[in-house]
Amino acid sequence: MKLTKPLFILVTVLAISSCTKIYKKPETAVTIKEAYKENFYIGTALSQSQIEEKDPMVTALISKEFNSITPENIMKSMFTHPEQDRFDFKLSDKYVAFGEKHNMFIHGHTLIWHSQLAPWMAQIKDSTAMADMMTNHITTIVSKYKGRINSWDVVNEALNEDGTLRKSVFLNSYGKDFLTLAFKLAAKADPKTDLYYNDYNLCNAKKRKGAVDMIKNLQKNGAKIDGVGEQGHWNLTSPSLDEIEQTILDFSALGIKVAFTELDITVLPSPWDVVGADVNQKSEANEKMNPYPKVLPDSVQQQLAARYEAIFKLFLKHQDKISRVTLWGVNDGQSWLNDWPIRGRTNYPLLFDREFKPKEAYTSVLKLKEAKK
Ligand code: 9MR
């Protein structure tokens, strides 16, 4: 049959539109990193077995869903610098190779932290020995990964809740300028890597003010600081969106980037909030404190999804100020919140469940971007 011109055009248009349908990526094929690629990096924290790629299914999920990584534990000083004259880079080499293989933004966590500290460092008493330690520690590690680790938590959790400097071996032996020293050493070892101060509870006004003053002081002392990491260990209601927004505004006003570096949302009661959990009635207390040992009820699942959605909506509003949003772990089974502040509970703080299936929270974060298109 010979087609008349109008009929030919109609057939062509229909063919093209049906092809577009066939080749349109199904909704489920859009992953979270793809959805947010124009906005900020979407990161996760890797455990040792994830770095070592013990489970190919998990590796595939990580590389599909995330474009930034943080080592959950293996780059803390007790692992990287266990003795004064011995560094151990076996695992951190694997970590960096993982990120490079999957073309990811690679974050280093962490150089100076009072916790998970190499025991020999805890013994340092005087300022010269502390300066020597910090020079060797920071210079060796940052130069080893120069040009390969894209950003570092140079100092982690140096503040008390009231905004004063925390008593630590660094403060006690060197004084408050240990912060300036740490940032200057890191910048010298790799001038191009981004340098962050990282802490939790920065929504607390006093602590935030302490952080702002500390960063201003670093800037006044001529140290390079590129960003602040707000960890984001939050719950279903607190901090409020207004408080979170205030941290974004206050820190970005200093001319630095804001990253959300360890995001997770606990759904379990806090031992400090529960009234009437009589510690003498142990099993009753356990049930109250671990209310969802088998499965998360739909109503809480939805609350979690709504909380994640509201938080990401706020992040999108301030996307020009935010460099990265990192979840503290890949799935619920891996989360440190199953063991803190009470051991052996079943928590549900992340975007993937124990079987690595995306939760409603995942879908709500993804949908937020779909809706914007
Ligand atoms: O998730 C980490 C957990 O496996 C460790 O046992 C714990 C030890 O302190 O550290 C956890 O990660 C912390 C991070 O390094 C710094 N901010 C607080 C995190 C949760 O405790």
Residues whose N, C-alpha, C, O or C-beta is under 5 A from the ligand:
A	BS01	9MR	E72 S115 W336
